[in-house]
Amino acid sequence: MRMDLVTEKKSRLYRELFLSGFFIGCAIASKWIGIYAAAGLAVLYFWSVTRQVLLAGKARERLSETLAEEERKRLEYRAEHTWSRVLRACLCCVGFFILIPAVIYLLSYIPYYSYRSFSSPGQYLNMVIQAQNSMFSYHSEPGLGMDHAFYSPWYDWPLNGRPMYYAMAEYMPPNISMSIFCFGNPMVWYPGLAGMVFTLILFLCRHVYRLRGTDGLLHWHSRT
């Protein structure tokens, strides 16, 4: 989002997109909720692309004005190359954010199935798909994943209202019990929640994007 999709060097632009897709793949392979982060990145990416397209439209409008030769060349370059650069970046994102995460996710099951033998990649793929169906069925079946007696509703997580109950050991000595709960560290979660709200307020108050070209270049101006 801090790069100009049209004028930035392709090697640097694609490197950043590749690294982003790689780590998104690692996140999804660790836990499904990484998909939520990927969806958020998609929103930010297409917002940035929309800004670039608007800049190209503004550049075409200014080409009808009397401009210095250097400025006209810059505006013509933006007007002519924006769509090709945008489409090329979107095609690369198909590989960076779909194919690469899919490969990482499939490879992450190798340790899980190391005790089982499979004769072909197709059989391995089928085993992974069956695992996904099993997990989804567990979480969607009434009384198990999402609504069992000890679950914790998602809207309660930030406030630690009801920690998730995992298990209780029954093999402990008499008069001694042990239970396992999962809940966030209040010293991290509460300041983090306040920090997110504060950051959002600062963003809304201090960032007003406008198209400006007073220095001869069209860019997004952020009031800070």
N, C-alpha and C positions, 0 to 999 in steps of 0.2 A: 504493500500500500504506500510505502514511502518512495517507491521507484516510479519513474516515468516509463510506462509500458512501451512507448513509442521510441524514445531516445536512449533508453538504458541499453548497455551492452547486452547482447543476447546471452553470452556466456555467464555473466553475473546473474541475470534475471532467471535463467533456467536452473542455475545452480541453487538459488534460493528456493525455487519452486520444488526442485527435486528433494532437497533436504526437508522441506516442510511435509511433502508427501511421504517420505521415508519414515519420519517420526510419527506421523499420523498412523501409518501402518503398524508401527511398534505399539502405539497406544491401543489400537483396536485389537491387536493380537493379545494384549494383556487383559483387556476387558471390553465388553461390547459398548460400554458407555463412551468409549473413544469416538464412536460414530457421531455423538452429539457435538464433539469438538470439531469433527470434520464438517458437519453441517454448518457450524458457525463460521468456519473458514471459507466455505463456499459462499455464504452470504457476503462476507467482507470482500472476497475476490470479485464477485460480480458487481458489487458496489463500486469497487475501484475501476473495473472495466467500463461501467456506465459513465464514470467521471471522464475517462479517456475519450469516449465517444462524444460526450458533450463538448470537450475541448476541441475535437476535430470539427464539429459543427461551427463552433465559434471562430475557428481558424478560417473556414470557408467564407464566413461572413466578412471577416476583416480583409480578405483578399481583394474585395471591391474598393478598398480605401487606397489612398496614396501612401505608399510605404517605402521605406528604405530597401535597397536590394537585398541586404543580408536578412532583414526581418521577413521580407517576402519569401525568401528561400526556406526559412524555418517554418513559416506558416504553410507553405506548399508541401513541404515534407510531411508535416503532421496531417494535413488534409488528405494526402495521397496514400500514406502508409499506415494510418491508424488501424483500419479494418484488417489489413493483412497481418499486422503484428498481433492484433487481438485474437484473430482466428488461429494463428500459429501457436500462440500461448495457450489457448483453450484446448487445442489438439494435444499439446504436450501435457496438459493437466490431466487428460484422460489416462495417459500412462503413469504420471506421477502420483495421482490421487485415486486411481482405480486399479490399474494393473499391478503396480508395485505394492500397495497395501494388500492386495489379494494374494500375491506371491508370499509376502511376509507372513500373512495369516496362515496359509497352507503349510509353510515351513515350520511354523511354531508348534505344529502337532507332531512333528517327528519324535521328540522325546516322549510324548504321550503314548504313541503307538510303537515305541521301540521294542516292546515285549511281544508284539504281534508281527507275524510275517505277512507280506503282501507281494503278489507276483507282478503287479504292473502299476504305473502311475494312476491309471483309471480306477483301480481297486482302492488305492490310497485316497484318491479324491472322494470316492463313494463313502469311505469310512468317515472322512471329515464331514461330509454333508449329513450323514446319519447322526453324528455328534451334535451338529447344529440343530437338527430336528428334535433330538432328545432334550437339549437344553431349552429350546423354545417351548416344547410341550410341557416341560416341568414348570416353567415360569408362568405359563398361561393356563395351566390346569387348576381349577378351583381347589382351595385348601392346601396348595403346595407353595409355589413360588411367590405369588404376589399378594395372597390374602390368607396365609396361614396364621395361626393364633399368635405367633411371636414376631410377626414382621413389623417393620418400621416404615410408615408412609413417607414418600419422598419429600413432601413439604415440611416434614418434621426434622429432616436431617440437619439443615443449617442451624437450628436452635437446640439440637440434641434433646428434643422433647421425649423421645422414647428410643433408646438404643436398640439395635437389632440383637435379639437373643439367638445365640448360635447353638450352644450345647451345655450340658451339665454332666460332670463325671460322676459315675456311680460306683467306681472302684476305690474311692477314697476311704480312709479309716472311719469308723463310727463317729458321729457327731461333727464331722468335717465335710463340707460340701464345696464344690468348685464349679463355677459357671463361667461361660465365655460370652461376652457382649462385644459388639462393635459400635463404637461411637467416636466422633471427632474430638480432637483435643481442644477444649474451650479457649486455651491461650492462643491457638492458631485460628480456629474457626470464627470466633466473635470479632477479633480485630480484622480478620480477612473479609468478613461480611461487611463491616463498617467501611473498610477500605474500598470495596467494590462500589458501594453506594456513593462514597465521596468522589471516587474517580469518575463515575457516570455524571455526577452533578458538575464537576469541573469541565468535563468534555462538552456538555450541553451549554455551559455558560461561556466557555472560552473559544470554542471552535465554531466559527461561522464561515463556511466555505463560499468563496466568491471567485468568479473568473476574472482575472486581472491580466493586463498586458502592458503596464506602464514602463517596464524595463525592456520592452521589445519582444518578450516571450510570454506566451500564454501559459499560465499555471494556476494551480489551486492555491488561493491565499487562505491561510488559517489565522484568525485573530487570536493571539495568545497573550 
